[in-house]
Amino acid sequence: MSKSLNTLIATLMLATATQALAASSVDLSVRGLITPSACDISVSNGGQFDLGKIAAKDLSPNEKTYLPRLNAQVTTTCEGATLMALEAKDNRAGSAHTQDGYMFGLGLINGTEKLGAMTAGLGTQTADGAVAYGINSSDGGLTWTNGGAFKPLNNLVSVYKSGDKVPVPVQLLVSNLWIEPEIAPTNSLTLTNEVLIDGSLTLTVRYL
């Protein structure tokens, strides 16, 4: 075997060993902050909305049917002025009949048929007695834009009062929660028996 070939083999073996050594361990870092203030959230009607019975014949076979808008008051109370936001989780994930980034599901019929969808958000708001305006972030709070509508994925909703659109510390936030449900075109649904409109979401306080 030639000297140059031996040198090449030795070099390859050394490179392989170095790569294996580099991949044999890795450091992890866990960081965070403990906030001295805690916040509680409540809804005026206990979070229960009842649309009543809706006749299938009153639903459009070819277009989505908008149902009455639902409203409630959401109160977020903190022990002290706190930088925080609200996050909405879709408890019926994957059941929205259309996807535009804002839709929460209304449940499934027969395990596969998507009954409809709903949007939700915060409208008129007061923060510690002063008018506040909704802002939302899709990057964990790094940047904020106008709007109080919730999204089921990677979305925070907070408030600002004036000037720069960045969250302000709040001790008492009172918000009007709105929900707009809709039913999918009935030509895609089996409605020979009563079916349950089964939308559900969870609002959680996130500290910033």
Secondary structure as the mmCIF struct_conf table of DSSP 4:
data_model
#
loop_
_struct_conf.conf_type_id
_struct_conf.id
_struct_conf.beg_label_comp_id
_struct_conf.beg_label_asym_id
_struct_conf.beg_label_seq_id
_struct_conf.end_label_comp_id
_struct_conf.end_label_asym_id
_struct_conf.end_label_seq_id
HELX_RH_AL_P HELX_RH_AL_P1 LYS A 3 ALA A 22
TURN_TY1_P TURN_TY1_P1 ALA A 23 ALA A 23
BEND BEND1 SER A 24 SER A 24
BEND BEND2 PRO A 36 PRO A 36
STRN STRN1 CYS A 39 VAL A 43
TURN_TY1_P TURN_TY1_P2 SER A 44 GLY A 47
HELX_RH_3T_P HELX_RH_3T_P1 ALA A 56 ASP A 58
BEND BEND3 LEU A 59 LEU A 59
BEND BEND4 PRO A 61 GLU A 63
STRN STRN2 THR A 65 TYR A 66
HELX_LH_PP_P HELX_LH_PP_P1 LEU A 67 ARG A 69
STRN STRN3 LEU A 70 THR A 82
STRN STRN4 MET A 84 ASP A 90
TURN_TY1_P TURN_TY1_P3 ASN A 91 GLY A 94
STRN STRN5 ALA A 96 ALA A 96
BEND BEND5 HIS A 97 THR A 98
BEND BEND6 ASP A 100 TYR A 102
STRN STRN6 PHE A 104 GLY A 105
STRN STRN7 LEU A 108 ILE A 109
TURN_TY1_P TURN_TY1_P4 ASN A 110 THR A 112
STRN STRN8 GLU A 113 LYS A 114
STRN STRN9 GLY A 116 ALA A 127
TURN_TY1_P TURN_TY1_P5 ASP A 128 GLY A 129
STRN STRN10 ALA A 130 SER A 137
BEND BEND7 SER A 138 ASP A 139
TURN_TY1_P TURN_TY1_P6 GLY A 140 GLY A 141
BEND BEND8 LEU A 142 THR A 143
STRN STRN11 THR A 145 ASN A 146
STRN STRN12 ALA A 149 ALA A 149
BEND BEND9 PRO A 152 ASN A 154
STRN STRN13 LEU A 156 TYR A 160
BEND BEND10 SER A 162 VAL A 166
STRN STRN14 VAL A 170 ILE A 183
HELX_RH_3T_P HELX_RH_3T_P2 THR A 186 SER A 188
BEND BEND11 LEU A 189 LEU A 189
BEND BEND12 THR A 192 ASN A 193
STRN STRN15 LEU A 201 TYR A 207
#
